[in-house]
Amino acid sequence: MAPYIELMRSMTREQKQIVVTFIIESMEESRKTMSSEDLVAAARKKFNVPESAETKWFREHPVNFTQEELSDERTRYILSKSSPK
């Protein structure tokens, strides 16, 4: 849970509301098979928040890691500290 706690501490109140809305709607909508992209769009629309440059970059440049890479602490550290330019 430590990476999530640090992430939540760095978020604004508005960003936390978006995350909570996403979680609640994803639980409610799981029966309706709404895609995660649709849920994100609905949360952004509800709170009138544009897509961040970082999110847009990662959406346009998908990254695929093996399970071994994801379990490597160096990979996790780099992903937690890096941001696209």
ChimeraX commands (.cxc) that place a marker at each C-alpha (Angstrom):
marker #1 position 0.00,0.00,0.00 radius 0.5
marker #1 position 2.97,2.36,0.49 radius 0.5
marker #1 position 3.20,3.45,-3.19 radius 0.5
marker #1 position -0.52,4.24,-3.20 radius 0.5
marker #1 position -0.31,6.25,0.01 radius 0.5
marker #1 position 2.51,8.41,-1.35 radius 0.5
marker #1 position 0.60,8.89,-4.61 radius 0.5
marker #1 position -2.56,9.92,-2.75 radius 0.5
marker #1 position -0.62,12.41,-0.61 radius 0.5
marker #1 position 0.65,14.14,-3.75 radius 0.5
marker #1 position -2.84,14.47,-5.29 radius 0.5
marker #1 position -5.11,17.48,-5.06 radius 0.5
marker #1 position -8.59,17.21,-3.60 radius 0.5
marker #1 position -10.06,17.36,-7.11 radius 0.5
marker #1 position -7.83,14.51,-8.32 radius 0.5
marker #1 position -8.84,12.41,-5.30 radius 0.5
marker #1 position -12.51,13.03,-6.13 radius 0.5
marker #1 position -11.90,11.78,-9.66 radius 0.5
marker #1 position -10.27,8.60,-8.35 radius 0.5
marker #1 position -13.11,7.97,-5.90 radius 0.5
marker #1 position -15.69,8.60,-8.61 radius 0.5
marker #1 position -13.88,6.20,-10.91 radius 0.5
marker #1 position -13.81,3.47,-8.25 radius 0.5
marker #1 position -17.46,3.91,-7.30 radius 0.5
marker #1 position -18.66,4.02,-10.89 radius 0.5
marker #1 position -16.50,1.06,-11.86 radius 0.5
marker #1 position -18.09,-0.98,-9.07 radius 0.5
marker #1 position -21.60,0.11,-10.07 radius 0.5
marker #1 position -20.97,-0.26,-13.79 radius 0.5
marker #1 position -19.22,-3.62,-13.61 radius 0.5
marker #1 position -22.55,-5.24,-14.38 radius 0.5
marker #1 position -22.95,-3.09,-17.49 radius 0.5
marker #1 position -19.47,-3.88,-18.88 radius 0.5
marker #1 position -18.49,-0.23,-19.31 radius 0.5
marker #1 position -14.87,0.12,-20.41 radius 0.5
marker #1 position -12.34,1.80,-18.13 radius 0.5
marker #1 position -11.86,4.52,-20.75 radius 0.5
marker #1 position -15.58,5.26,-20.63 radius 0.5
marker #1 position -15.45,5.50,-16.84 radius 0.5
marker #1 position -12.48,7.87,-16.97 radius 0.5
marker #1 position -14.25,10.03,-19.55 radius 0.5
marker #1 position -17.38,10.12,-17.37 radius 0.5
marker #1 position -15.37,11.17,-14.30 radius 0.5
marker #1 position -13.55,13.88,-16.27 radius 0.5
marker #1 position -16.84,15.15,-17.65 radius 0.5
marker #1 position -18.47,15.17,-14.22 radius 0.5
marker #1 position -15.66,17.22,-12.66 radius 0.5
marker #1 position -14.81,19.20,-15.83 radius 0.5
marker #1 position -11.15,18.14,-15.74 radius 0.5
marker #1 position -9.11,17.88,-18.94 radius 0.5
marker #1 position -6.81,14.96,-19.61 radius 0.5
marker #1 position -3.30,15.53,-18.28 radius 0.5
marker #1 position -0.34,15.53,-20.66 radius 0.5
marker #1 position 1.15,12.54,-18.82 radius 0.5
marker #1 position -2.02,10.47,-19.13 radius 0.5
marker #1 position -2.37,11.35,-22.80 radius 0.5
marker #1 position 1.26,10.40,-23.48 radius 0.5
marker #1 position 0.91,7.00,-21.79 radius 0.5
marker #1 position -2.39,6.33,-23.56 radius 0.5
marker #1 position -0.74,7.07,-26.93 radius 0.5
marker #1 position 2.41,5.08,-26.06 radius 0.5
marker #1 position 1.33,1.84,-24.40 radius 0.5
marker #1 position 4.01,0.10,-22.38 radius 0.5
marker #1 position 4.01,-3.67,-21.97 radius 0.5
marker #1 position 6.08,-5.29,-19.25 radius 0.5
marker #1 position 6.63,-8.93,-18.46 radius 0.5
marker #1 position 5.70,-10.17,-14.98 radius 0.5
marker #1 position 9.40,-10.42,-14.20 radius 0.5
marker #1 position 9.96,-6.77,-15.16 radius 0.5
marker #1 position 6.99,-5.62,-13.11 radius 0.5
marker #1 position 8.21,-7.49,-10.05 radius 0.5
marker #1 position 11.68,-5.94,-10.32 radius 0.5
marker #1 position 12.05,-3.16,-7.74 radius 0.5
marker #1 position 14.21,-1.12,-10.13 radius 0.5
marker #1 position 11.44,-1.05,-12.72 radius 0.5
marker #1 position 8.89,-0.05,-10.08 radius 0.5
marker #1 position 11.19,2.72,-8.85 radius 0.5
marker #1 position 11.77,4.11,-12.35 radius 0.5
marker #1 position 8.05,4.07,-13.12 radius 0.5
marker #1 position 7.22,5.84,-9.87 radius 0.5
marker #1 position 9.80,8.59,-10.42 radius 0.5
marker #1 position 9.67,9.17,-14.16 radius 0.5
marker #1 position 7.33,11.31,-16.18 radius 0.5
marker #1 position 7.09,11.72,-19.94 radius 0.5
marker #1 position 8.57,14.80,-21.58 radius 0.5
marker link #1:1,2 radius 0.2
marker link #1:2,3 radius 0.2
marker link #1:3,4 radius 0.2
marker link #1:4,5 radius 0.2
marker link #1:5,6 radius 0.2
marker link #1:6,7 radius 0.2
marker link #1:7,8 radius 0.2
marker link #1:8,9 radius 0.2
marker link #1:9,10 radius 0.2
marker link #1:10,11 radius 0.2
marker link #1:11,12 radius 0.2
marker link #1:12,13 radius 0.2
marker link #1:13,14 radius 0.2
marker link #1:14,15 radius 0.2
marker link #1:15,16 radius 0.2
marker link #1:16,17 radius 0.2
marker link #1:17,18 radius 0.2
marker link #1:18,19 radius 0.2
marker link #1:19,20 radius 0.2
marker link #1:20,21 radius 0.2
marker link #1:21,22 radius 0.2
marker link #1:22,23 radius 0.2
marker link #1:23,24 radius 0.2
marker link #1:24,25 radius 0.2
marker link #1:25,26 radius 0.2
marker link #1:26,27 radius 0.2
marker link #1:27,28 radius 0.2
marker link #1:28,29 radius 0.2
marker link #1:29,30 radius 0.2
marker link #1:30,31 radius 0.2
marker link #1:31,32 radius 0.2
marker link #1:32,33 radius 0.2
marker link #1:33,34 radius 0.2
marker link #1:34,35 radius 0.2
marker link #1:35,36 radius 0.2
marker link #1:36,37 radius 0.2
marker link #1:37,38 radius 0.2
marker link #1:38,39 radius 0.2
marker link #1:39,40 radius 0.2
marker link #1:40,41 radius 0.2
marker link #1:41,42 radius 0.2
marker link #1:42,43 radius 0.2
marker link #1:43,44 radius 0.2
marker link #1:44,45 radius 0.2
marker link #1:45,46 radius 0.2
marker link #1:46,47 radius 0.2
marker link #1:47,48 radius 0.2
marker link #1:48,49 radius 0.2
marker link #1:49,50 radius 0.2
marker link #1:50,51 radius 0.2
marker link #1:51,52 radius 0.2
marker link #1:52,53 radius 0.2
marker link #1:53,54 radius 0.2
marker link #1:54,55 radius 0.2
marker link #1:55,56 radius 0.2
marker link #1:56,57 radius 0.2
marker link #1:57,58 radius 0.2
marker link #1:58,59 radius 0.2
marker link #1:59,60 radius 0.2
marker link #1:60,61 radius 0.2
marker link #1:61,62 radius 0.2
marker link #1:62,63 radius 0.2
marker link #1:63,64 radius 0.2
marker link #1:64,65 radius 0.2
marker link #1:65,66 radius 0.2
marker link #1:66,67 radius 0.2
marker link #1:67,68 radius 0.2
marker link #1:68,69 radius 0.2
marker link #1:69,70 radius 0.2
marker link #1:70,71 radius 0.2
marker link #1:71,72 radius 0.2
marker link #1:72,73 radius 0.2
marker link #1:73,74 radius 0.2
marker link #1:74,75 radius 0.2
marker link #1:75,76 radius 0.2
marker link #1:76,77 radius 0.2
marker link #1:77,78 radius 0.2
marker link #1:78,79 radius 0.2
marker link #1:79,80 radius 0.2
marker link #1:80,81 radius 0.2
marker link #1:81,82 radius 0.2
marker link #1:82,83 radius 0.2
marker link #1:83,84 radius 0.2
marker link #1:84,85 radius 0.2
view
